[in-house]
Amino acid sequence: MKVLLGVCGGIAAYKAAELLRELQRQRAEVQVVLTQGAEKFVTPLTFAALSGRQVLTALWTPAVSEIAGEQPQAFGIEHIDIAQWADVLVIAPATAHVLAKLAHGMADDLLNTIALATTSPVVVAPAMNVNMWRHPATRENLETLRARGVTIVEPASGDLACGMVGEGRLAEIPEIVSATLHAANPIRDLAGEHLLITAGGTREAIDPVRFLGNRSSGKMGIALAEAALKRGAEVTLITTANRPISPGCARVLVESAEEMRAAVLDRLPAATALIMAAAVADYRATNPAAQKIKKSSEKLTLELERTPDILAEAARLRPSGTLIIGFAAETERVVEEGRRKLREKGVDAIVANDVSGSDAGIGSDHNAGVMLFADREVRLELSSKRAMAERILDEVHRLRVLRDRSEVELTPGNRHNLSAKYLGR
């Protein structure tokens, strides 16, 4: 595996040396490119000594054919040569400035020129101040890159070099290495599957202006959709969040619980698995007002009624063999409430997560929880939502393998017992 490692100008640049060594332990050939900003924090000599290769720092350096140990090419164009040489481009750390240039197609230095020229997978691990990370411009740039198929390794939370606390610290090296290996050699274990995934929070009208809603951003469902696409699945995303997503994903925009129910049930017969990551409202106004409700009294009483239980209804109506995975956002007794929903709704698994904190869950870029089955549970440690999506899809694949095996190996007499034991029914 040939890895082009781009290092940008931030205090986390020193960690790129460790990343280089870990990639080498995975038997990767690593060619380093430093931006001018990176050279303020680390020296080319450090990376040259570790990689055994001359470090690229500008557009006017020796031809990549020489650096790669190949015969010199008389008229090679360097950024094209290096872009074609690499199996994967990894940019770590990536500053807010470089993210903006990548998103807008700037080509004013060697690294960004290579990024435009490469047809190989691109992995970006941002690191920056928490306020810069949260800035709307940075968020939009990230969404643009995701929509183009770039893998974003979300930064971790913690103490930052600027003295602040929050998101922005470079992700752990093993997580970046894992994303790199996956990008360079994508696992296509979901090829042939059609995943139906829901995302975002529904809105239930009170009047033409106001609605009942929740804080769900749709990030978890979108992370699942993008990860499933890269693993070879056909994906339909039913979402309330009008956010960019990778090409190849069929997207259905809805708003209310009733609209989501109709979209799910209409597409369920063609799906091999349904993952309900959306935060669907439990209640709606019984009689939404046709006109805006005026502020005419000190108190306003709203009569609410239950919304349809989409997950339970889908579990009842699913075609034979279709997997159903639900989510349970809880603030207390997380595992107990998750197991109750697993039993009552008749699904294959429930992903239960604690949303009482601010560092994970609703609206955050990170998540943690536990995936509950009838006979076991899988802890999902705090990580980026993309990393958590991969773990969930690992379990979806495992369920599919077990179910397919049971279809082939079981006789009608013992099919039910093994399904109950291993498939969570």
PLY file of the C-alpha trace (Angstrom):
ply
format ascii 1.0
element vertex 425
property float x
property float y
property float z
element edge 424
property int vertex1
property int vertex2
end_header
0.00 0.00 0.00
1.38 3.40 -1.03
0.30 6.21 1.29
0.76 9.90 0.63
0.77 11.63 4.03
0.00 15.35 3.95
0.93 17.26 7.10
-0.50 20.73 7.74
0.53 23.58 10.03
-0.84 22.97 13.50
0.50 21.96 16.89
-0.69 18.39 16.19
1.81 18.15 13.31
4.26 16.39 15.62
1.80 13.48 15.91
2.15 12.85 12.18
5.54 11.26 12.87
3.83 8.64 15.03
1.18 8.16 12.34
3.93 7.56 9.78
5.49 4.86 11.95
2.15 3.13 12.52
1.44 3.11 8.80
4.85 1.58 8.21
4.01 -1.13 10.74
1.08 -1.92 8.45
3.69 -2.43 5.68
2.79 0.80 3.93
5.18 2.82 1.81
4.76 6.40 3.02
5.64 9.57 1.12
5.32 12.76 3.18
4.21 16.18 1.92
4.60 19.15 4.27
2.81 22.45 3.81
4.69 25.66 4.52
2.73 25.97 7.75
3.74 22.47 8.82
7.41 23.41 8.46
6.91 25.96 11.25
6.15 23.08 13.66
8.17 20.13 12.32
11.16 19.74 10.03
11.41 17.80 6.77
14.48 16.06 8.18
12.38 14.28 10.84
10.06 12.73 8.27
12.86 12.01 5.81
14.71 10.07 8.51
11.61 8.07 9.45
10.36 7.40 5.93
13.68 7.01 4.12
12.34 9.32 1.42
12.90 12.94 0.56
10.02 15.03 1.89
8.00 17.05 -0.62
7.44 20.65 0.43
6.78 22.69 -2.71
5.74 22.41 -6.32
9.34 22.88 -7.44
11.09 19.84 -5.93
12.69 16.72 -7.51
10.44 14.55 -9.63
8.36 12.05 -7.73
9.74 9.23 -9.88
13.14 9.85 -8.29
11.69 10.08 -4.77
9.73 6.86 -5.26
12.95 5.06 -6.16
11.99 4.62 -9.79
13.80 5.63 -12.96
13.61 9.40 -13.50
11.08 10.54 -16.06
12.33 13.32 -18.27
9.13 15.31 -18.46
7.12 14.15 -15.44
4.64 16.61 -13.93
5.20 16.16 -10.23
1.76 16.65 -8.71
0.28 14.32 -11.34
3.00 11.72 -10.78
2.62 11.65 -7.01
-1.18 11.68 -7.25
-1.05 8.60 -9.48
1.59 6.90 -7.31
-0.49 6.92 -4.12
-3.11 4.31 -3.25
-4.56 6.67 -0.65
-4.06 10.31 0.37
-4.12 10.99 4.12
-4.08 14.56 5.44
-3.34 14.63 9.17
-3.53 17.00 10.83
-5.78 19.02 8.53
-6.26 22.65 9.55
-9.42 24.69 9.02
-7.55 26.60 6.30
-6.69 23.44 4.37
-10.24 22.09 4.77
-11.52 25.29 3.17
-9.06 25.01 0.28
-9.94 21.35 -0.28
-13.67 22.10 -0.28
-13.29 24.96 -2.77
-10.82 23.28 -5.09
-7.88 25.59 -4.44
-4.56 24.54 -5.95
-2.07 27.07 -4.60
0.41 24.62 -3.05
1.67 21.10 -3.65
-0.65 19.31 -1.22
-3.86 20.88 -2.50
-2.75 20.45 -6.11
-2.21 16.74 -5.45
-5.62 16.52 -3.77
-7.22 17.87 -6.95
-5.25 15.52 -9.17
-5.68 12.26 -7.28
-8.33 9.69 -8.09
-7.40 7.64 -5.02
-9.40 7.66 -1.78
-8.83 10.67 0.49
-8.79 10.53 4.30
-8.79 13.77 6.30
-8.16 14.03 10.06
-8.89 17.61 11.19
-7.34 19.27 14.25
-8.05 22.83 15.37
-9.49 25.10 18.05
-12.97 24.10 19.22
-14.57 27.35 18.01
-12.98 26.96 14.60
-14.27 23.37 14.48
-17.80 24.48 15.33
-17.84 27.47 12.97
-20.56 27.20 10.29
-18.00 27.66 7.50
-15.98 24.68 8.74
-19.13 22.59 9.10
-20.18 23.41 5.54
-16.72 22.58 4.20
-16.81 19.21 5.97
-20.23 18.42 4.52
-18.97 19.32 1.04
-16.00 16.99 1.40
-18.17 14.17 2.75
-20.53 14.56 -0.20
-17.54 14.02 -2.50
-16.66 10.77 -0.77
-13.84 12.03 1.45
-13.46 10.08 4.70
-13.45 12.46 7.69
-11.85 11.12 10.87
-13.58 13.27 13.47
-11.37 14.97 16.07
-11.54 13.91 19.70
-12.66 16.04 22.64
-10.39 17.09 25.46
-7.80 19.66 26.50
-6.58 21.67 23.52
-3.24 23.42 23.04
-5.00 26.80 23.16
-6.12 26.11 26.73
-9.75 25.47 25.84
-11.63 22.21 26.31
-13.78 20.63 23.59
-13.68 19.04 20.16
-10.66 19.68 17.99
-7.91 17.39 19.23
-6.46 15.14 16.52
-8.12 11.71 16.54
-6.19 8.83 18.04
-3.55 7.38 15.72
-5.12 3.86 15.59
-8.41 5.40 14.41
-6.66 7.27 11.60
-4.72 4.15 10.60
-7.93 2.10 10.57
-9.68 4.66 8.36
-6.68 4.67 6.02
-6.61 0.89 5.67
-10.34 0.78 5.08
-10.18 3.55 2.46
-7.31 1.88 0.59
-8.83 -1.60 0.79
-12.57 -1.12 1.27
-14.49 -4.03 2.73
-17.39 -4.89 0.42
-19.10 -7.20 2.89
-22.50 -5.55 2.39
-22.58 -6.01 -1.38
-26.00 -7.30 -2.39
-27.72 -5.75 0.63
-30.32 -2.98 0.38
-30.25 -0.94 3.58
-33.14 1.36 4.44
-31.87 3.94 6.96
-33.73 6.76 8.70
-32.11 9.92 10.05
-32.94 13.22 11.73
-35.73 14.43 13.97
-39.34 14.70 12.83
-41.40 17.89 13.12
-45.06 17.84 14.11
-47.01 20.98 13.22
-48.77 23.00 15.93
-49.76 25.75 13.50
-48.29 26.99 10.18
-45.35 28.55 12.07
-44.61 26.35 15.09
-43.87 22.67 15.53
-42.98 20.02 18.08
-39.49 18.72 17.41
-36.22 17.54 18.91
-32.50 18.28 18.69
-31.54 15.39 16.40
-29.08 16.45 13.70
-29.30 13.33 11.54
-25.52 12.81 11.79
-25.74 9.22 13.05
-28.07 8.08 10.28
-26.02 9.85 7.62
-22.83 8.25 8.99
-24.51 4.84 8.70
-25.62 5.55 5.14
-22.17 6.68 4.01
-20.42 3.76 5.69
-22.88 1.27 4.18
-22.35 2.73 0.71
-18.59 2.26 0.99
-19.14 -1.34 2.09
-21.03 -2.10 -1.10
-24.66 -1.80 -0.01
-27.47 -0.17 -1.92
-28.74 2.53 0.44
-31.98 4.47 0.73
-31.86 7.26 3.32
-35.18 8.57 4.63
-34.32 11.78 6.42
-35.57 15.08 7.76
-32.06 16.53 7.47
-31.35 18.15 4.11
-27.58 17.68 4.32
-25.08 16.69 1.60
-24.41 12.98 1.25
-22.18 10.85 -0.94
-23.31 10.18 -4.51
-25.07 6.86 -4.97
-27.37 7.16 -1.98
-31.08 7.45 -2.72
-32.49 10.14 -0.43
-36.11 10.71 0.55
-36.86 13.94 2.43
-39.72 13.86 4.94
-40.84 16.06 7.81
-43.44 14.45 10.07
-43.69 11.03 11.70
-46.57 10.15 9.38
-44.51 11.03 6.30
-41.61 8.94 7.60
-43.95 6.03 8.30
-45.33 6.12 4.76
-41.84 6.32 3.24
-40.51 3.43 5.37
-43.44 1.08 4.80
-43.50 1.83 1.07
-39.82 0.86 0.70
-39.60 -1.91 3.29
-40.49 -4.78 0.89
-37.35 -4.09 -1.18
-35.00 -3.77 1.81
-32.86 -6.49 3.35
-32.37 -4.41 6.52
-33.97 -1.39 8.17
-31.94 0.77 10.57
-34.16 3.28 12.35
-31.67 5.92 13.53
-34.17 8.79 13.28
-35.56 10.50 16.38
-39.27 10.19 15.68
-41.64 12.32 17.74
-43.75 10.34 20.21
-46.62 12.86 20.17
-48.24 15.32 17.77
-50.95 17.96 18.05
-54.40 16.39 17.78
-55.75 19.34 15.81
-53.04 21.59 14.35
-54.30 25.15 13.94
-54.96 26.29 10.38
-53.76 29.81 11.24
-50.98 31.08 13.50
-51.99 30.84 17.16
-52.09 34.36 18.64
-50.58 35.30 21.98
-53.94 36.09 23.53
-53.68 34.52 27.00
-51.11 33.67 29.68
-51.45 29.93 29.12
-51.98 27.71 26.11
-53.15 24.12 26.37
-52.29 21.72 23.56
-53.98 18.35 23.16
-51.50 15.75 21.96
-51.93 12.27 20.54
-49.51 9.41 19.96
-47.70 9.20 16.67
-47.47 5.82 14.90
-44.81 3.44 16.21
-42.91 3.01 12.95
-40.33 0.58 14.34
-42.88 -1.82 15.82
-45.08 -1.67 12.72
-42.12 -2.32 10.42
-41.11 -5.31 12.57
-44.62 -6.77 12.18
-44.83 -6.18 8.43
-41.27 -6.98 7.37
-40.66 -9.60 4.70
-39.09 -12.85 5.83
-35.37 -12.45 6.47
-35.36 -8.65 6.72
-33.28 -7.36 9.64
-34.67 -4.58 11.82
-32.34 -2.44 13.98
-33.74 0.29 16.23
-32.25 3.11 18.30
-33.17 4.15 21.83
-32.04 7.56 23.08
-32.29 7.51 26.88
-31.31 9.74 29.81
-31.50 7.07 32.54
-31.55 3.27 32.90
-30.20 3.08 29.36
-29.67 -0.69 29.10
-32.92 -1.55 30.91
-34.97 0.73 28.67
-33.18 -0.57 25.60
-33.97 -4.18 26.51
-37.61 -3.30 27.13
-37.86 -1.83 23.64
-36.06 -4.84 22.17
-38.72 -7.15 23.65
-41.76 -4.99 22.98
-41.00 -4.02 19.41
-39.86 -7.44 18.17
-36.70 -6.24 16.45
-33.31 -7.92 15.97
-31.28 -5.35 17.90
-31.52 -2.01 19.68
-28.72 0.55 19.85
-29.24 2.26 23.21
-27.34 5.45 23.95
-27.23 7.94 26.82
-28.09 11.43 25.57
-27.99 13.18 28.95
-24.47 14.55 28.41
-23.16 17.12 25.96
-20.09 15.19 24.73
-22.00 12.54 22.78
-25.36 11.72 21.27
-27.87 14.21 19.87
-26.25 17.02 17.90
-22.70 15.88 18.71
-20.14 14.50 16.29
-19.47 11.64 18.72
-21.55 8.85 20.17
-21.38 5.91 22.53
-23.81 3.24 23.60
-24.56 -0.45 23.70
-26.02 -2.66 20.96
-28.48 -5.06 22.53
-29.46 -8.47 21.19
-31.67 -11.15 22.73
-28.71 -13.13 24.05
-25.81 -10.67 24.21
-24.72 -7.05 24.09
-21.91 -5.17 22.35
-20.40 -2.09 23.99
-19.91 0.81 21.60
-17.21 2.96 23.18
-17.12 6.74 22.73
-15.95 7.48 19.19
-16.87 9.49 16.13
-20.30 8.68 14.74
-18.63 7.33 11.60
-16.55 4.89 13.68
-19.67 3.86 15.60
-21.51 3.37 12.31
-18.82 0.92 11.21
-19.22 -1.10 14.43
-22.99 -1.23 14.00
-22.62 -2.39 10.39
-20.16 -5.06 11.53
-22.98 -6.46 13.66
-25.52 -6.13 10.85
-23.19 -8.17 8.64
-22.78 -10.75 11.42
-26.55 -11.10 11.76
-26.90 -11.51 8.01
-24.24 -14.25 7.91
-25.91 -16.12 10.76
-29.34 -15.78 9.21
-28.20 -16.90 5.77
-26.40 -19.86 7.33
-29.52 -20.87 9.23
-31.60 -20.69 6.05
-29.26 -23.19 4.39
-28.42 -25.51 7.26
-31.58 -25.78 9.33
-34.41 -28.19 8.91
-37.96 -26.93 9.54
-38.03 -28.73 12.88
-35.11 -26.95 14.50
-35.08 -23.65 12.59
-36.99 -21.70 15.27
-34.77 -22.68 18.18
-31.51 -21.67 16.52
-33.03 -18.43 15.24
-34.14 -17.56 18.77
-30.71 -18.29 20.20
-28.47 -16.61 17.62
-30.55 -14.11 15.70
-32.16 -12.19 18.53
-35.79 -13.10 17.79
0 1
1 2
2 3
3 4
4 5
5 6
6 7
7 8
8 9
9 10
10 11
11 12
12 13
13 14
14 15
15 16
16 17
17 18
18 19
19 20
20 21
21 22
22 23
23 24
24 25
25 26
26 27
27 28
28 29
29 30
30 31
31 32
32 33
33 34
34 35
35 36
36 37
37 38
38 39
39 40
40 41
41 42
42 43
43 44
44 45
45 46
46 47
47 48
48 49
49 50
50 51
51 52
52 53
53 54
54 55
55 56
56 57
57 58
58 59
59 60
60 61
61 62
62 63
63 64
64 65
65 66
66 67
67 68
68 69
69 70
70 71
71 72
72 73
73 74
74 75
75 76
76 77
77 78
78 79
79 80
80 81
81 82
82 83
83 84
84 85
85 86
86 87
87 88
88 89
89 90
90 91
91 92
92 93
93 94
94 95
95 96
96 97
97 98
98 99
99 100
100 101
101 102
102 103
103 104
104 105
105 106
106 107
107 108
108 109
109 110
110 111
111 112
112 113
113 114
114 115
115 116
116 117
117 118
118 119
119 120
120 121
121 122
122 123
123 124
124 125
125 126
126 127
127 128
128 129
129 130
130 131
131 132
132 133
133 134
134 135
135 136
136 137
137 138
138 139
139 140
140 141
141 142
142 143
143 144
144 145
145 146
146 147
147 148
148 149
149 150
150 151
151 152
152 153
153 154
154 155
155 156
156 157
157 158
158 159
159 160
160 161
161 162
162 163
163 164
164 165
165 166
166 167
167 168
168 169
169 170
170 171
171 172
172 173
173 174
174 175
175 176
176 177
177 178
178 179
179 180
180 181
181 182
182 183
183 184
184 185
185 186
186 187
187 188
188 189
189 190
190 191
191 192
192 193
193 194
194 195
195 196
196 197
197 198
198 199
199 200
200 201
201 202
202 203
203 204
204 205
205 206
206 207
207 208
208 209
209 210
210 211
211 212
212 213
213 214
214 215
215 216
216 217
217 218
218 219
219 220
220 221
221 222
222 223
223 224
224 225
225 226
226 227
227 228
228 229
229 230
230 231
231 232
232 233
233 234
234 235
235 236
236 237
237 238
238 239
239 240
240 241
241 242
242 243
243 244
244 245
245 246
246 247
247 248
248 249
249 250
250 251
251 252
252 253
253 254
254 255
255 256
256 257
257 258
258 259
259 260
260 261
261 262
262 263
263 264
264 265
265 266
266 267
267 268
268 269
269 270
270 271
271 272
272 273
273 274
274 275
275 276
276 277
277 278
278 279
279 280
280 281
281 282
282 283
283 284
284 285
285 286
286 287
287 288
288 289
289 290
290 291
291 292
292 293
293 294
294 295
295 296
296 297
297 298
298 299
299 300
300 301
301 302
302 303
303 304
304 305
305 306
306 307
307 308
308 309
309 310
310 311
311 312
312 313
313 314
314 315
315 316
316 317
317 318
318 319
319 320
320 321
321 322
322 323
323 324
324 325
325 326
326 327
327 328
328 329
329 330
330 331
331 332
332 333
333 334
334 335
335 336
336 337
337 338
338 339
339 340
340 341
341 342
342 343
343 344
344 345
345 346
346 347
347 348
348 349
349 350
350 351
351 352
352 353
353 354
354 355
355 356
356 357
357 358
358 359
359 360
360 361
361 362
362 363
363 364
364 365
365 366
366 367
367 368
368 369
369 370
370 371
371 372
372 373
373 374
374 375
375 376
376 377
377 378
378 379
379 380
380 381
381 382
382 383
383 384
384 385
385 386
386 387
387 388
388 389
389 390
390 391
391 392
392 393
393 394
394 395
395 396
396 397
397 398
398 399
399 400
400 401
401 402
402 403
403 404
404 405
405 406
406 407
407 408
408 409
409 410
410 411
411 412
412 413
413 414
414 415
415 416
416 417
417 418
418 419
419 420
420 421
421 422
422 423
423 424
